[in-house]
Every structure is written in structure tokens, then in C-alpha cells.
């Protein structure tokens, strides 16, 4: 009995195997790593010098380029003389 790919049980079995294998193929979402150092520094909003909080020496802080489902690992080092809270 010759195998026919036009119809019958062979395409159904191959399709079932393909669906079964694809169900177990998974890729993990990418990780993005950042290190932030929080300090005081001089900022000049509207041309007037003020003391402000800087992240990695920047005000405003650095941009985070990511997309939905990226895993963000951000290590924050507080170099201020008092506690500092960042929330997302």
C-alpha cells in the first residue's frame, strides 16, 4: 500500500506531531541589566542652580529601552546620606 500525502491518516499524524512539538518549544524573554548609582549633584532647571538627585550623574535619569515582557534587573546603589526609595 503506497503512502499518499494527499489525504488520509499520514497528514493528520504529521500535523499532530508538529503541533505536539511546537507546544513544547519555548524561548525565555530577554534580560536587560542596569546599574544605577544615586547621588546628589547640581542641576540647572530654568537656568537656576539647585541641588538635585542624580542617577549615574544624570538628571533626568537614564532612559530604559525595553519592550513588553523584557525582564529588567536594575541594581541601585544609594550613595546618599539618607535612605532613598524608588518604586515602579
QUIMO-V8988 format. One record per pair of residues at least 6 apart in sequence whose C-alpha atoms are under 6 Angstrom apart, sorted by sequence separation. I is the first residue (numbers start at 1). J is the second residue. If there is no record, write none. Layout:
# QUIMO-V8988
I | J
I | J
This chain:
# QUIMO-V8988
43 | 49
55 | 61
43 | 50
42 | 50
42 | 51
43 | 52
41 | 51
42 | 52
41 | 52
40 | 52
40 | 53
39 | 53
40 | 54
39 | 54
38 | 54
38 | 55
37 | 55
37 | 56
36 | 56
31 | 70
35 | 74
37 | 76
30 | 70
31 | 71
32 | 72
33 | 73
34 | 74
35 | 75
36 | 76
37 | 77
38 | 78
39 | 79
29 | 70
31 | 72
33 | 74
38 | 79
39 | 80
